[in-house]
Amino acid sequence: MTSRSNVRIAVLACALVLAASAAYALDTPTIAIGDSGHGKQVLTVTAGSSGLPYGFTVWWMDDATFASNNGQWPQSPVAGQGYAVFNGTPTLNTWGGQYTFELAPDQSIMIEIGDLRQETGVAGMTEELKYGTTYHFTTFAIDQSGGAASQLSATVSAQTTESTNCTYTQGYWKNHESAWPVMSLMLGNVNYTKQQLLDILNESVQGNGLVSLAHQLIAAKLNIANGADPSAASAAIAAADAQIGNLVVPPVGAGYLDPSTTSMTTQTLDDYNNGIIGPGHCGTVPVQLNTWGGVKALYR
């Protein structure tokens, strides 16, 4: 186990123990369910009257794990429990105006559990959620050390989506290169080979809006080439290509876009790839187009 993993487990254990304490420095935040995707869940966290000056932590469990703990949040870490500490500056999921997890009194922020791998200002578990699964979530304020500075919020629940038609996430395409329906794609005005596209998908965002936009644009174009109805994503795809223009996406090139200028388009494409908008997320068997006529223009 890495030292970083040990630190994260220690922080989680500390927070769990402190959460049982009767004395708290901050008011309890609230948490609300937003859109559900195939591998992610949108949540809105709202600070109490004392704010969240050092950020907050979110815990989650799938339904089976939660039931095995009698519907209670445990006092020490258990297998199957997820957590993420939000105490920095987001650059991926900002919805055009969310740039800190340290909230003022009564301020709200949207987050996406299951879509944190490329997010900044977050530590903890970043993998996608399981498909078609009910999850339970709670949150609490943290102090400077990452310990609990408030009581746990009320628990909220939601189910991730599962359908048969017909998009996949960028994580799927990154890890299933044998399923790719095309060998090259245009991003903006530049044509990229399959290997270059895989290199881009494996590139860390590191605050570069061009990279996060490219990740979702690649997935959206692969989904459409694979048979997904493009209607819900067409405008966002056109906007993404126009914004990228002649920029060359890292690591192939050194292009850069401020994430504040790309976050809305990136979010729309992310929602499309996750099945929140559009035809829905694919099941285990990809669906091929009956005709490629409607797709060719995107890939020339």
N, C-alpha and C positions, 0 to 999 in steps of 0.2 A: 504494500500500500504506500502511495506517495505521501510526502510530508504535507502537500497541499490538501490531500484527502483527509489526513489526520487533523489538520487545522479546521477543516470544514465540519468534520464530525464533532470535534470539540466545541466549536461554536454552536452547533445544533444542540448538543447535549446541554451546554450551559443555558441556552435559551429555553429549553424545555424545563429545566429545573427552576429557573427564575420565573417562568410563566406560572408556576404554582404558588409563588410568593403573594402575600396579601398586600404588599406595599408597591405602588407603581408611581413613576414620575410623570407619565403622560396619559392622556385620555385614550380610550380604545378606538381605533379606526373602524370603519365599516367596510364591508366587501359586498359586491353585487355581481351577479352573473351577466355576461354579455353574450356575444355570438359564440357558437360552438363550431369548431372545425373538425377535420378528420384526425389531426394530430395535435390540436391546440385548443385552448379555452381562453376566451377573452374575459378578463375580470376588471372591475373598476374598484379601486381602493380610495377611500375618502378619509382624510384626517379628521380627528376630533378638534375641539376648540383649542387644544394646546399644540396642534400641529404634529408633524412628524419630522423634527429637525435633524434626525440622524437616519431617516429612512424607515423601512419596515421589512418584515419577513412574511412570506406566504408559505404555508404548509398545505400539502394535499395527500390524499389517499384514494385509491380506487375503492369501489364499493365492498369488495371482498375483504380487503385489509381493514377498512373501517368497521365492518361488521365483526371481524375477529377481535377487535378492540372494544366491542360492545358500544359502538357509536361514540366513543370518547377519544380525545386526543391524549396520547400517553405522556407520562412523566420522563421517559427516556426513549431514545430512538428505537424504532422497530423496522424490521425488514418491510419494504414496500412503501415506506413513507417518503414523500418527496418534499423538498424545501428549496427556497431561493431567497437570498438576501438582496434587497434593492436599496442601495445607499449611495449611488453615484449618478452619473449622467447618461441617460439613454441616447442612442444615436440611430437605432434601427426602427423601433416601433414608437414613433413620436406623434403621429397623426397631425403633423404640421405645427405643433406648438407645445410639446411636452418635453422639457429638457432637464428635469431634475426629479429624482425620487425622494428628495428631502422636501416635504410638502409644508406649505403654510397652513394655518388653521382653516379647516373646512374645505381645503383644496382637494381636488380629485385627480387621479391619473389612471389611464387604461394600461393594462399589461397583458401579455400573452403567455400563459404557462404552456410549455411545449414548443415555444418558438423563441427560445432564449440563447440558442447556441452562438449566434453572432451579435447578441445584444451587449452593450457596454454598461458598466455601472452595476453589474449583477454578479453574485457568486452563488454557487449551488448546483442544482441539477438542471441541465439544459436540454435533455433529450425530449423527443416528441412523446406525447401521451399515447396510450393505447387506443386503437380505433374502436368505436362502438361501445365505449365503456363509461359507466357512471363514476364520477369523481366528486369528492367532497373537499372543500377549501376553507381555510381560516387564515387570519392575518393578525399581526400585532406590531406595535411600535417597538423600535429597538433603541438602545442607548449607544454611546460612543464605542463601546466594546463589542457590540453586536448582541448583547443580552436583551432580554425582554424588558421593555419599559412601560408596558401596558398589559392589561388582560387580553386574552384571546377574543377575537370578534365572534359574532354568531357564525355558525357553519352554513355555507351555501353549497348547493349541489347542481350538477349538470352532467349531461351525457355527450361525449364526443360522437361525431357522425360516422355512419357507415352506410355506403350505398354502392350501387353497381355501375353508375355512369356519371362522370367519368374523367376525373383529374387526379394527378398524383402530386405530392409535394416535391420541392427541390431536393430534399433529402433522399427521397425515393430515387430520383433520376441520378443523383450522384452515386448511389450505391447499387444501381441496376443498369450498368452501361450496356449490357447485352440486350436490354429491352428498348434501346433507343431506336426510333423509327427513321431517323435521318442521320447523316454523317457530318453535317455542317449546318450552321445557322448564321443569319445576319443579326448582329446587335448594333443598332444604329446603321451606319453606312459601311461597317467593316464585317467581312466574312470570317468566321472562325471555324477551324476544324473541330472534330469531335474531341480530340485530345486537348486542344486549347480550351474548349468549353468545360471539360472535366477539371482542368487546372483552375479555371475561374471558380467553379463550384467549390473547390477545395481551398480557395483563397480566403483568409480571414478578413472580415469587413474592416476592422480597426478604424471605425469612424468615417470610412469612405462611402458616401452614398452611391457612387457609381457601382461599387462591387455589390452592395445589397440589392440595388435595382437590377443588376445583371443576373444575379442568382434567380430572382423571381421571374424575370423575362425569359431566361433560358427554360425554366420549368413550364411556363405558360405556352411557349412556342412548341415545346416537345409534347405537351398535352394535346394541343390542337393538331399537331402532326399525327398524334396517336388516335385521334378520333373525337376529342372533346368538342362540344359546341362552343365556338369562339365568341358568341354574342356578348356575354357579360364582360369579356376582357378586351374586346377589340379596340375600344377607345383608349384604354390604359396602355395597351401594347403600342399603339400609334404614338401616344404621348411619350412613352419610354424611348422608343426608337428616335423620335425627334430630339429629345433631350440628350441622348447619348451622342448622336451625330457622328463626328469623326473621331471622338475620343476612343482610345484603345484601353480596354479593361485590364487591370492588373490580374495576374502577373504577366500577361502577354505584353501589356504596355504599362504606362504610368499615368493613365487618366485619373481625374478626380472630380467629384461633384460633392458639394456640401449636402449632408444628409437632410438638412431642413428643406432643400429644394426637391428632393426625391421621395420623401417619406410617404406622401399621399399616394403617389403612383405605385410605389413599392407595396404599400398596404393593400391596395386594390388587387394587385396581381397575387399577393400572398393569400388573400381571401379567396380568390378564384382557384388557386392551386390547392388550397385546403378544403374546398367544397362549401365554403360559407356562401358564396355567390356562384352563379353559373349552374352547370348540370349536376354538380355534386361530385364527391370523391369516388374514384373507382374502387371496385372490390379487388379480388385476387386475379381476375382475368382482364387484361386491357382490351378495349374495344377499338377496332380499326375502322377507319372511314370507308364507306362504300365507294366514294369517289375522292380523288385528290385535287379536284379542280378548284375547290374553295380554299385550299391550303397553299398551293404553289406560289402565290404572290408573296406570301410571308417569307419565303425561304430563297427567293432568287437573289 
